[in-house]
């Protein structure tokens, strides 16, 4: 698998195992969540077909469903 770390100001309602999408496709899962200097550091495990991510890739946290579950959305 392809691992990448991202740092976000807020990772509310994300958990280990949450879905990661790349350009709208199911691409992987959150492997780990940590707090570093008051910010969320996420380790993402992506399928090899989505590697590598390029400079300028953006990360957003979006709602997956009305039940409060969220996912990570990468746009490469």
N, C-alpha and C positions, 0 to 999 in steps of 0.2 A: 504493500500500500504506500501511498504518498502522504506524508505528514507535513502539516504546516501549522505554525502558531500565529494567532492573531490577538491583538490587544484591543479591547473595547472599553468605552466608558461605562457601559451598562450591559449586563447579561441576564437581566431579570427574566424569570420563567424558563431559562434554558437549563438543561440537565445533561449529564453524561448520557450518551446514547441518542440525543436529539438529532434530528435529520439535518443534513447539510445539502443544499442545492447549489449547482453551478450552472449558470445561464439557463435556469429553469428545469434542469434535470436532476433527479435524485443522484447524488454523487458520493455520499459518505455519511459519517456520524461524528459527533463530538466525542473524542476519546477522554479528554480531561478538562476540568475547569479549575482555575486557581485565581487567587487575588494577589496582585503584585502592585505595590504602591497605590492601593485604592482603586485599581482598575482590574477588569476581568481579562485573564489570559486564557484563551481557549486553544487546545490542541485538537486539530481536525485531522481525521483520517479519510482520505479521498481515494476513490478508485483510480488506478493508474491512467485510465483513458483521459482523465481531467488534469493530468500533470504535464508540464509544470504550469503554475500560475504565472502571469506576466506582470511587469511593473504597471501600476495603475489599476490593478484589480481592486474592486471595492467590496466591502463586507457590510451587510445590513442584517438586522434581526427583525423578522417579520412574523406576523400571526399565522399559524398553521390552521387553527380552528377557533371557533367561538368559545371553546372550553378553557382558553388561556394558554394553550400550548403554543410555543414559538419555535422557529427554526432559523438557521443561519442561511442567508442567501448571498452567494458570491457571484459577482459579475466580472468576468475576465475580459 
